[in-house]
């Protein structure tokens, strides 16, 4: 909001982008509520759990998303991407031991996008951990 006596940078473009952000947030909130209702009726609906995980991440609700990602790993024990996403969640929550253990499991299950893993901002908290570098060295050469 502009203050009296100060020039405002709120031109039409700034207002439009603010409205777009607000609309995006409203859409995310709507989807969280909608999919939450679906999960109350069908708590093991994997596709909806995956969507909830993404939405909670977009909202920055990492602790809430942890429960969803753990459930996905339980339901999809052999899914490398579910394990990778759980590892990212642990990294966001500053839990490096669980992150690296789960990341290793993802790689053991077949996750192989090492280039993305090196750049994924979700893994920033463990990127300089020697165990992370060791994991990459160990599997990239295979």
N, C-alpha and C positions, 0 to 999 in steps of 0.2 A: 504494500500500500504506500502511495506517495504521501510525504509529509508536507504540510503547509510551509511555504517559503523555500522549499528545495525543488530543484528541477527533477522531473520524473523521466525515467527511461522506459516507462510503460506505454509504448506506442502500440499500434495495431498488431504488429508481429509478436511482441512480448505478450500481449493479451491473448492472442491466438494460441501461442505455445503453452501458456498457463492453463487455458481452457482444455487443451488437448491432454495435458498431464492430469488435470482433474478428471476428465472423462475416462482416461485410462485407469486411474485409481478407482473410480466408481465401478468400472467394469470388473476389475480384479476383486473388489469387495463383493460385488454381485455374484461372481463365479465362486468365490470362497463359500458364500452362504448357500448357493445352489448345490455345489458339490458336497458340502458338509451335510446337507439334507439327504442327498443320495447315499452317502456313506452311513448315515444313521439306519437306513433301510437295508443296505448291502455293504457291510463293513469290509468285505474282502474283494471289492470291485477294483481290480488292479489298475485298469486304465484311469479310473477316477482318482485313485491314490497317487498315480504318477502326476496327474494334473494338479492335484492339491499340493504336492511337493513343489512343483514349479511355481505355483501361485504364492505359496508361503515364502519361498525364496525371494520372489519379486517384492514382497511386502517387507522383507528383512526379518521375518519371524522365524529365525533359524531354530530356536528351541522347539517351537511347535512343529516345525517340519521334521525334526529328529524322530518323533514318534511315527510319523508317516513313513519316513525312509526305513526305519527299523522294521515296520510292518511289511513293507515291500520286499525287504530281504528275507523275511520269514516266509512270505508267500511265493517268492521267486528265488529260491536258494541258489539256483544255478545261473542266475542272470548277472553277467559281468557288469552291465550298466547300472543295475540297482545297487550293487556293491560300490561301484565308483561314485555314484551320487551320495551314498551314505558316507563314504570317506570324505567327500567334499563338505558334507554337513559337519562332520567332526572337525575338519580343519577350520571352518568358519566359527565353530564354537570353541576354538583353541584347545582341542583335545588331541594333541599330536600322536600319542601312542595308539589310540583307537583309530585315528585317521590312517596311519601308516600300516597298521595291521589289516584294516579293511581294504585299503588300496592294494596291498599285496594280494589279498584274496581276489579282488577284481581282476588283477593281472593273471593270477593262476587260472581264473575262469575264462580268460580269453580277451580281456580288454587290451587293446594294442595301439590305441591312438596316443603314442608317446609324445608326438609333437604337440598335440593339444594339452596333454598333461603338463608339459613343461611351461605352457603359457597360461593355463587356466588360473584365473585370479582367485578362484575358490581355494586353491592350494597354496596361496602366498604364505600362509603361516608355517608351512612345512618345507617350502621350496629349498631352504638352505640347510635343512636337517640332513646330516650325512646318511641317514637311513633312506631318505628319499632318493638321493643321488645313487646310492648303492642299488636300490630297486630298479632304477632306470638302467644302470650299467648291466645289471644282471639279466634283464629281460630284453633289452634292445638288441643285444648281440645274438639272440636266439633266432 
